[in-house]
Amino acid sequence: MSGRHRGFTLIEVLVALVIVAIGMAALMGALGSSADTVSYLRDKTFAEWVALNQLANLRLQLQPGQLPATGNTNGDVDYANRSWHWRQEVVATQVQGMERIDVKVRPAEVKAGEDAGWYVTVSGIVGDAVGAPGSTTLNWGSAATNGLPQPNSGNGSCVNPPCAPANTPPGTIPPGTGPTNPTPQGPQPVSPIPPSHFGDNPP
């Protein structure tokens, strides 16, 4: 008796090839979409850096108390081996002596209208109503005053009460400024733990 070996038919082979082709197409589409997303995020990061640089350059060009002229400005800059197009808009705010700066950036090869195609928009504030960096120094106190603000010299008043008295000895807490429920110091008594009983017949 001779055995008969049955192989794959042409239709079965074609169906298997179609299934493999569909799977490979889906895989290639996912890989392409992932690569496009990574490229877009990279360009978006570069565009944000270009916008921040443009905003910083504008601030550095201003004299103390000077305000930039309101209006729109356009320009191109080369950054990270690529050309970028930026658009700067300076508008007045409701606060006297303060203006808002909006910087939009997109790749130079992107052709779109004035309100489309921008990758990022960075906004900043400039004006004589804005404090200069480092103009305010906070007094966080010291160990001698327990971290409390000191009274102003002259009238003895304090801007942010409660204040430490003028002659507060180191290590003392002024009345009315200590914690509501002070935590006791030193070792605390420990309640005895009853012995545990094991087994079915406790002693």
Solvent accessible surface area in square Angstrom, and as a share of the most:
residue,aa,sasa,rsa
1,M,244,1.09
2,S,107,0.69
3,G,69,0.66
4,R,235,0.86
5,H,180,0.80
6,R,195,0.71
7,G,56,0.54
8,F,175,0.73
9,T,60,0.35
10,L,130,0.65
11,I,130,0.66
12,E,73,0.33
13,V,65,0.37
14,L,93,0.46
15,V,80,0.46
16,A,52,0.40
17,L,107,0.53
18,V,86,0.49
19,I,112,0.57
20,V,90,0.52
21,A,59,0.46
22,I,113,0.57
23,G,40,0.39
24,M,102,0.45
25,A,68,0.53
26,A,68,0.53
27,L,94,0.47
28,M,117,0.52
29,G,46,0.44
30,A,62,0.48
31,L,103,0.51
32,G,33,0.32
33,S,66,0.42
34,S,63,0.41
35,A,62,0.48
36,D,99,0.51
37,T,70,0.41
38,V,99,0.57
39,S,43,0.27
40,Y,100,0.38
41,L,98,0.49
42,R,126,0.46
43,D,10,0.05
44,K,73,0.31
45,T,56,0.33
46,F,49,0.20
47,A,0,0.00
48,E,77,0.34
49,W,114,0.40
50,V,6,0.04
51,A,0,0.00
52,L,80,0.40
53,N,71,0.36
54,Q,36,0.16
55,L,10,0.05
56,A,47,0.37
57,N,71,0.36
58,L,21,0.11
59,R,105,0.38
60,L,148,0.73
61,Q,132,0.59
62,L,30,0.15
63,Q,123,0.55
64,P,134,0.84
65,G,54,0.52
66,Q,85,0.38
67,L,64,0.32
68,P,13,0.08
69,A,92,0.72
70,T,80,0.47
71,G,36,0.35
72,N,84,0.43
73,T,65,0.38
74,N,77,0.39
75,G,18,0.17
76,D,101,0.52
77,V,59,0.34
78,D,114,0.59
79,Y,71,0.27
80,A,48,0.37
81,N,165,0.85
82,R,68,0.25
83,S,47,0.31
84,W,0,0.00
85,H,42,0.19
86,W,29,0.10
87,R,29,0.11
88,Q,14,0.06
89,E,49,0.22
90,V,4,0.03
91,V,41,0.23
92,A,76,0.59
93,T,45,0.26
94,Q,190,0.84
95,V,78,0.45
96,Q,171,0.76
97,G,13,0.13
98,M,42,0.19
99,E,15,0.07
100,R,94,0.34
101,I,0,0.00
102,D,15,0.08
103,V,0,0.00
104,K,42,0.18
105,V,0,0.00
106,R,18,0.06
107,P,0,0.00
108,A,29,0.23
109,E,98,0.44
110,V,44,0.25
111,K,176,0.75
112,A,44,0.34
113,G,44,0.42
114,E,93,0.42
115,D,123,0.64
116,A,54,0.42
117,G,32,0.31
118,W,39,0.14
119,Y,47,0.18
120,V,18,0.10
121,T,77,0.45
122,V,21,0.12
123,S,69,0.44
124,G,8,0.08
125,I,67,0.34
126,V,19,0.11
127,G,15,0.14
128,D,91,0.47
129,A,53,0.41
130,V,66,0.38
131,G,58,0.56
132,A,66,0.51
133,P,140,0.88
134,G,77,0.74
135,S,76,0.49
136,T,104,0.61
137,T,127,0.74
138,L,113,0.56
139,N,103,0.53
140,W,201,0.71
141,G,29,0.28
142,S,64,0.42
143,A,94,0.73
144,A,47,0.36
145,T,18,0.11
146,N,57,0.29
147,G,41,0.39
148,L,32,0.16
149,P,43,0.27
150,Q,68,0.30
151,P,30,0.19
152,N,69,0.36
153,S,119,0.77
154,G,83,0.80
155,N,122,0.63
156,G,50,0.48
157,S,50,0.33
158,C,30,0.18
159,V,115,0.66
160,N,105,0.54
161,P,102,0.64
162,P,77,0.48
163,C,33,0.20
164,A,1,0.01
165,P,70,0.44
166,A,83,0.64
167,N,140,0.72
168,T,22,0.13
169,P,80,0.50
170,P,102,0.64
171,G,67,0.65
172,T,59,0.34
173,I,103,0.52
174,P,10,0.06
175,P,129,0.81
176,G,88,0.85
177,T,38,0.22
178,G,38,0.37
179,P,90,0.57
180,T,129,0.75
181,N,130,0.67
182,P,95,0.60
183,T,104,0.61
184,P,93,0.59
185,Q,158,0.70
186,G,51,0.49
187,P,137,0.86
188,Q,98,0.44
189,P,128,0.80
190,V,133,0.77
191,S,88,0.57
192,P,127,0.80
193,I,153,0.78
194,P,104,0.66
195,P,106,0.67
196,S,83,0.53
197,H,114,0.51
198,F,175,0.73
199,G,67,0.65
200,D,138,0.72
201,N,137,0.70
202,P,87,0.54
203,P,153,0.96
